[in-house]
Amino acid sequence: MKKNLLKKATLVLSLSLLLGAAGCQKADEKQSQKPAQASQEQGQVVDADAAGMTIDKNGEASSETFKPADYTLEAKDEYVYEYLGLKFKLTDKILDAMNNKDLAMLDDQSPIDQDLKYALLSFSKLSEEDKNAEIPMMGNGYVNWQEGLERVGTLGMYEKGMTEEEISKITKCQNHKNLGPSSDGMYEYYLSTNADDSGLADELAMTNVEIIDKLDKPENGFVLGEKTDLEGTVPFGGADVEDLSNIATKDIEGKDFTSADFGDYDLTMVNVFATWCTACVKEIPDLVELKDKMKDMNVNLVGVVTDTVDDKGVNQTAVELSKQIAEKTNANYQFLMPDATNFNGRLNGIQALPETFFVDKNGKIVGETYSGSHNLADWTKIVEDELAKLNK
C-alpha cells in the first residue's frame, strides 16, 4: 500500500466495510432525506451530495464519479488470506474472466465494529452496462451497482452453527459445499455457487482451496487483507506505532501543528477521515458538540483529512473541500493534513474510515483504536473511559 491513503484505491473497500458499521448504517438510512437543521453550536448536518462535492478548475462544485468495475480485486496466481485462514488458486478460466472484466471478484464481511460473523469473497458476472457504469463516489451508487450484479458464487468463512439458510441469504447462492472448519474451530468454510449456463460456476467449484492457520482478527476488525497486499507496509493502520512526539504538520488553513500541541492537554482525540467519506462527514456535528463538552476535561480533538495529501503532495482540491466541510459543519477543531512521515506510519494501511485514536500529552498513542463513526453519547462514554484509564 502506498504511503498515503489514496481516495479511489480505498473507496470500494471503505464502502464495503463502512456500510456495515454503525455510523454508516445510520447515515445511509437518512441519505435521501434533506439535511436536518441544527443549532449554531452543533453545526449543520451535511448530506451526501454536499459531502461528495469536489471543486473543478473553474472553482465550481461538481460531483465526482468513478467506474466501480475498475476497482474489483485483481486476478492472481494464488491468494493467501491469513485472517481467514485460507489459501486458494482459481482456475485459468476464472482468472481469464476476471482479467477480461467479465467477472468481478469482491470482498465482504460482517460489521467490523462487532464480533465477526462471516467474511467472504464473491464472484459475479459483469454485463457491458456493469463494466461501463460510472457512479457518484458518494451515496448509494456503489451498493446499488454491486447489488445488481449476477452472483456466480462465493468462497467464505461463517460462524460455526450458522445454518445453510442463513448462509444462502448472505451469499445469494443456493448450493453450498462445506470445506471444513477453521484452525481455531470457530468458523466453517463454504464454497457456494448458483446454477449457471456459462460454466463459470462449475469452474469456481474447481477452485483449489487449502485451509491454513488462521490469525486472530486484527485490531481494526478487517480480515480481508490479502497477504501480498500487506508485505512491506505498516499493516492495519500502523497499529504498532506508539510515538507521535516528533510530528510537524499544518492544518487546512496553513496553521502549524506539532507534537508540542499535544502537551497542552491530558488527552487528544485524533479522528482520521476523508472528504469523500459520508459517514465521516455526517459524524462531524456530533464531534463539534463533543469538543465543547470536553473543554472542562482538558481533552482536545483534531481531525486528520487523509486525502489532503497524496503521492504528488498537497491535494488542493481536497483542501478546498475540507474548508467547505468545516464551514458547513461549524467545525470548532483543527483539520490537519498528514505530515511527511504520515504520522510516523500511523496512517499507513488504514482500511476503513473514520478511524479514531488517542494521544497523551507526551505524544504517545494510548488506549484503544475505534473504527467507524459514533454518536455523541457513545463518544462521550469513550472519552470518559479513555481518560479514566489514563489517570489510573
C-alpha positions in Angstrom: 0.0 0.0 0.0 1.3 3.5 -0.8 2.4 5.8 1.9 -0.7 8.0 1.8 -4.3 6.8 1.6 -5.4 7.2 -2.0 -9.0 8.1 -2.4 -10.1 5.9 -5.2 -7.8 3.0 -4.2 -9.6 2.7 -0.9 -13.1 3.7 -2.0 -14.5 0.3 -2.7 -13.0 -1.2 0.4 -14.3 1.6 2.6 -17.8 1.4 1.2 -17.9 -2.3 1.6 -16.8 -2.2 5.2 -18.3 1.0 6.5 -21.8 0.4 5.2 -21.8 -2.4 7.8 -20.6 -0.1 10.6 -22.9 1.7 12.9 -22.1 5.2 11.7 -22.6 4.5 8.0 -25.7 2.5 8.5 -27.2 5.5 10.3 -26.0 7.8 7.6 -27.3 5.7 4.8 -30.8 5.4 6.2 -31.1 9.2 6.1 -29.3 9.7 2.8 -32.3 10.5 0.7 -33.7 13.0 3.3 -32.9 16.7 3.5 -30.2 17.6 5.9 -31.5 18.1 9.4 -31.4 21.6 10.9 -29.2 22.0 13.9 -28.2 24.8 16.3 -25.2 27.0 15.6 -23.4 25.3 18.4 -24.0 21.9 17.0 -23.3 22.8 13.4 -25.3 21.8 10.3 -25.6 18.2 9.2 -24.2 17.8 5.7 -26.0 15.5 3.2 -24.2 13.0 1.0 -24.4 15.3 -2.1 -22.8 18.2 -0.3 -20.1 15.9 1.2 -19.3 14.5 -2.3 -18.7 17.8 -3.9 -15.3 18.5 -5.5 -14.0 21.8 -6.9 -13.3 21.9 -10.6 -10.7 24.1 -12.3 -13.2 26.9 -12.5 -13.9 26.8 -8.8 -17.4 25.3 -9.3 -18.8 22.5 -7.2 -19.3 19.2 -9.0 -20.0 15.6 -8.1 -17.0 13.2 -8.7 -17.7 9.8 -10.2 -15.8 6.6 -10.8 -16.1 3.3 -12.5 -16.6 0.5 -9.9 -15.6 -2.1 -12.4 -12.1 -0.6 -12.4 -11.7 -1.4 -8.6 -12.6 -5.0 -8.4 -10.0 -7.4 -6.9 -7.2 -8.4 -9.3 -6.5 -11.8 -10.8 -3.6 -13.6 -9.1 -1.9 -17.0 -9.4 -2.5 -17.6 -5.7 -4.4 -15.9 -2.9 -3.4 -16.1 0.8 -5.8 -14.7 3.3 -4.2 -15.2 6.7 -7.0 -13.7 8.8 -9.5 -16.0 7.0 -7.1 -19.0 7.2 -7.4 -19.7 3.5 -5.1 -20.2 0.6 -6.5 -20.8 -2.8 -5.9 -20.9 -6.6 -8.6 -20.1 -9.1 -8.8 -21.9 -12.5 -7.4 -20.3 -15.6 -10.9 -19.8 -17.0 -12.0 -17.8 -13.8 -8.7 -15.7 -14.0 -9.3 -15.0 -17.7 -12.9 -13.9 -17.0 -11.6 -11.6 -14.2 -8.9 -10.1 -16.5 -11.4 -9.5 -19.2 -13.8 -7.8 -16.7 -16.4 -10.4 -17.4 -16.3 -11.5 -13.7 -15.9 -9.3 -10.7 -14.2 -10.6 -7.5 -15.2 -8.5 -4.5 -15.0 -8.9 -0.7 -17.5 -8.5 2.1 -17.6 -9.1 5.8 -20.0 -8.5 8.7 -19.6 -5.2 10.5 -16.1 -4.6 11.6 -17.1 -3.0 14.9 -18.9 -6.2 16.0 -18.0 -9.8 16.5 -17.1 -11.4 13.2 -20.0 -13.4 11.8 -18.8 -14.0 8.3 -16.2 -12.9 5.7 -16.3 -13.9 2.0 -15.0 -13.3 -1.5 -17.8 -13.1 -4.1 -17.6 -13.7 -7.9 -20.3 -12.0 -10.1 -20.8 -11.5 -13.8 -20.4 -8.1 -15.3 -22.6 -7.1 -18.2 -21.4 -4.4 -20.6 -23.5 -1.9 -18.7 -21.9 -3.0 -15.4 -18.4 -2.7 -16.9 -19.1 0.9 -18.2 -21.2 2.2 -15.3 -20.0 5.5 -13.8 -21.4 6.3 -10.4 -21.0 9.1 -7.8 -18.4 8.5 -5.2 -20.9 9.4 -2.5 -24.3 7.9 -1.8 -25.9 4.6 -2.7 -24.5 4.2 -6.2 -21.8 1.6 -5.4 -24.1 -0.5 -3.2 -26.8 -0.4 -5.9 -24.2 -1.4 -8.6 -22.9 -4.3 -6.5 -26.5 -5.5 -5.6 -27.4 -5.5 -9.3 -24.6 -8.0 -10.3 -25.4 -11.6 -11.2 -23.8 -13.7 -8.5 -21.9 -16.8 -9.7 -20.5 -17.9 -6.3 -18.6 -17.2 -3.2 -15.8 -18.6 -1.0 -16.2 -17.7 2.6 -16.0 -18.3 6.3 -19.1 -18.3 8.5 -19.6 -18.5 12.3 -19.9 -22.1 13.5 -23.5 -23.1 13.9 -24.8 -20.8 11.1 -27.4 -22.6 9.0 -27.3 -23.1 5.3 -30.4 -21.0 5.0 -28.6 -18.1 6.7 -25.6 -18.6 4.5 -27.8 -18.5 1.4 -29.1 -15.1 2.4 -25.5 -13.8 2.9 -24.0 -15.4 -0.2 -27.1 -15.1 -2.5 -26.2 -18.7 -3.6 -28.2 -21.8 -3.4 -25.6 -24.6 -3.5 -23.1 -24.9 -0.6 -20.1 -27.2 -0.2 -18.6 -27.4 3.3 -14.8 -27.3 3.1 -14.2 -27.9 6.8 -13.6 -25.9 10.0 -11.1 -23.1 10.7 -7.9 -23.8 12.6 -9.4 -22.3 15.7 -12.7 -24.2 15.4 -14.8 -21.1 15.5 -15.8 -21.0 11.8 -16.8 -23.2 8.9 -15.7 -22.7 5.3 -18.1 -23.0 2.3 -17.7 -22.7 -1.4 -21.1 -21.6 -2.7 -22.5 -21.4 -6.2 -25.6 -20.8 -8.3 -26.8 -22.6 -11.4 -25.1 -21.0 -14.3 -25.2 -21.6 -18.1 -21.8 -20.0 -18.7 -19.8 -22.7 -16.9 -18.3 -20.2 -14.6 -20.0 -21.8 -11.5 -18.5 -25.2 -12.4 -15.1 -23.6 -12.8 -15.4 -21.9 -9.5 -16.3 -25.2 -7.9 -12.9 -26.5 -9.0 -11.0 -23.8 -7.0 -8.1 -25.4 -5.2 -8.6 -24.4 -1.6 -6.2 -25.1 1.3 -7.2 -24.4 4.9 -4.2 -22.8 6.8 -3.6 -21.5 10.3 -5.9 -18.5 10.9 -4.6 -15.4 12.5 -6.7 -13.7 15.1 -8.8 -10.8 13.9 -6.7 -7.6 13.7 -7.4 -4.6 15.9 -9.4 -2.7 13.3 -11.6 -5.7 12.6 -10.8 -6.1 8.9 -10.0 -9.7 8.0 -9.9 -9.5 4.2 -6.4 -8.1 3.8 -4.6 -10.5 1.3 -1.0 -11.3 2.4 0.8 -10.0 -0.6 -1.0 -6.6 -0.3 0.4 -6.2 3.2 4.0 -7.2 2.7 6.4 -4.3 3.0 3.9 -2.0 4.6 2.9 -0.9 8.1 -0.1 -3.2 8.4 -3.6 -2.3 9.5 -3.3 1.4 10.2 0.2 1.2 11.8 -1.2 -0.3 15.0 2.4 -0.9 16.2 3.2 2.8 16.1 3.1 4.3 19.6 5.1 7.6 19.3 4.0 10.8 17.7 6.3 13.0 19.6 8.1 14.3 16.6 5.4 15.1 14.1 5.1 18.5 12.4 2.4 19.4 10.0 -0.2 22.1 9.1 -3.9 22.4 9.2 -6.0 23.2 6.2 -5.7 26.9 6.9 -1.9 26.7 7.0 -1.5 26.9 10.7 1.3 24.9 12.2 0.6 21.8 14.4 3.4 19.9 16.1 3.7 17.3 18.8 4.1 20.2 21.3 0.4 20.9 20.8 -0.4 17.5 22.5 1.3 18.9 25.6 -1.4 21.4 26.2 -3.9 18.7 27.0 -4.1 15.5 29.1 -5.5 13.7 26.1 -6.1 14.4 22.4 -8.6 12.6 20.3 -7.4 12.1 16.7 -10.2 11.5 14.2 -8.9 10.3 10.8 -11.3 10.8 7.9 -11.6 11.8 4.3 -13.7 14.4 2.4 -15.4 11.7 0.3 -16.5 9.6 3.3 -20.2 10.2 4.0 -20.2 8.7 7.5 -17.1 10.7 8.4 -18.7 14.0 7.4 -22.1 13.2 9.0 -20.3 12.5 12.3 -18.7 16.0 12.5 -21.7 17.8 14.1 -21.6 15.3 17.0 -17.8 15.9 17.2 -18.4 19.6 17.3 -20.6 19.2 20.3 -18.2 16.7 21.9 -15.4 19.2 21.6 -17.4 21.7 23.6 -18.2 19.1 26.3 -14.5 18.1 26.6 -13.3 21.6 27.4 -13.6 21.1 31.2 -12.0 17.6 30.9 -8.7 19.0 29.3 -9.2 16.9 26.3 -8.6 18.1 22.8 -9.9 17.0 19.4 -8.3 17.2 16.0 -9.2 15.8 12.6 -6.7 14.4 10.1 -8.0 14.6 6.5 -6.2 11.8 4.7 -6.9 12.9 1.1 -5.5 16.4 1.5 -2.1 14.9 0.8 -1.4 12.3 -1.9 1.6 10.9 -3.8 2.1 14.2 -5.6 2.0 16.4 -2.5 -0.8 18.7 -1.2 -4.1 17.9 -2.9 -5.6 21.4 -3.2 -8.9 20.1 -4.3 -9.3 18.1 -1.1 -8.0 21.1 0.9 -10.7 23.4 -0.5 -13.4 20.8 0.0 -12.2 20.3 3.6 -12.6 24.1 4.1 -16.2 23.8 2.8 -17.0 20.9 5.1 -15.5 22.8 8.1 -17.6 25.8 7.3 -20.9 23.9 6.7 -20.5 21.9 9.9 -19.2 24.9 12.0 -16.2 22.7 12.9 -14.6 24.1 16.1 -11.4 22.0 15.9 -8.5 21.8 13.5 -8.5 19.7 10.3 -4.9 18.6 9.9 -3.1 17.3 6.9 -0.8 14.2 7.1 2.8 15.2 7.6 5.8 13.9 5.7 6.0 10.8 7.9 2.3 10.0 7.6 2.2 10.4 11.4 5.2 8.1 11.8 3.4 5.5 9.7 0.3 5.5 11.9 -1.9 6.5 9.0 -0.4 3.8 6.7 -2.7 1.0 5.7 -5.8 2.2 7.4 -8.5 0.0 5.8 -11.7 1.8 6.8 -12.7 5.3 7.7 -13.3 7.0 10.0 -10.7 5.7 12.5 -10.0 7.4 15.8 -7.2 7.0 18.3 -5.9 8.9 21.4 -2.6 10.6 22.2 -1.4 11.7 25.6 0.4 15.0 26.5 3.8 13.4 25.7 2.8 12.5 22.2 2.4 8.8 22.9 -0.6 6.9 21.4 -2.6 5.4 24.3 -5.8 3.4 24.7 -7.9 1.7 22.1 -8.5 2.4 18.4 -12.1 3.0 17.3 -13.3 2.1 13.8 -16.4 3.7 12.3 -18.5 6.7 13.3 -20.3 7.0 16.6 -22.9 9.3 18.1 -22.4 12.0 20.7 -23.4 9.7 23.6 -21.1 6.9 22.5 -18.2 9.3 22.0 -18.7 10.9 25.4 -18.6 7.5 27.1 -15.5 6.5 25.1 -13.6 9.7 26.0 -14.5 9.3 29.7 -13.3 5.7 29.6 -10.0 6.6 27.9 -9.4 9.5 30.3 -10.1 7.2 33.3 -7.6 4.6 32.0 -5.0 7.4 31.5 -5.4 8.6 35.1 -5.1 5.2 36.7 
